[in-house]
Amino acid sequence: MKFLARSLGLLLVAAGFIGLVIDGTRSIVNHTVSFISVSGAAGALFPGGPTGFEGQVAARTYPWLWDPFVSQLLQLPASVTGFLIGALLLWLGQKPLEPIGYFAGR
């Protein structure tokens, strides 16, 4: 499980960095700060665009949970969100530290 968490965390950190470079390039070209949201990135992966993705997920979840919480989380920047989730997975999957000051043979 730790290997899976580290691998997925490394991929998400790399994807977050790449997304940050793409968003930065888009911001420089357009002369405004612009980030792609999580729903925009997920909408590119699912058919029907972001509205199709939100409709599919909203139909399968509880409406009281979707409206106040999940809809706000989907508006966060995808690059920063991917980087933070990846860093969390890397932290959870790290190898345990060796104790300092103990004899190895005893």
Residue pairs with C-beta under 8 A, 6 or more apart in sequence:
1 93
2 92
2 93
2 94
2 95
3 93
4 93
5 89
5 90
5 92
5 93
6 89
6 90
6 93
6 94
8 86
8 89
9 85
9 86
9 87
9 88
9 89
9 90
9 91
9 92
9 93
10 86
10 90
11 86
12 82
12 83
12 85
12 86
12 89
13 82
13 83
13 86
13 87
13 90
14 86
15 79
15 82
15 86
16 78
16 79
16 80
16 81
16 82
16 83
16 84
16 86
17 79
17 83
18 79
19 36
19 41
19 78
19 79
19 82
20 79
20 80
20 83
22 36
22 79
23 34
23 35
23 36
23 77
23 79
26 34
27 33
27 34
27 35
35 77
35 78
35 79
35 80
36 77
36 78
36 79
37 74
37 75
37 76
37 77
37 78
38 73
38 74
38 75
38 76
38 77
38 78
38 81
39 50
39 53
39 54
39 74
39 75
40 50
40 78
41 78
42 50
42 53
42 74
43 49
43 50
43 51
43 52
43 53
45 53
46 52
46 53
46 56
48 55
48 56
54 71
54 74
57 66
57 70
58 66
61 70
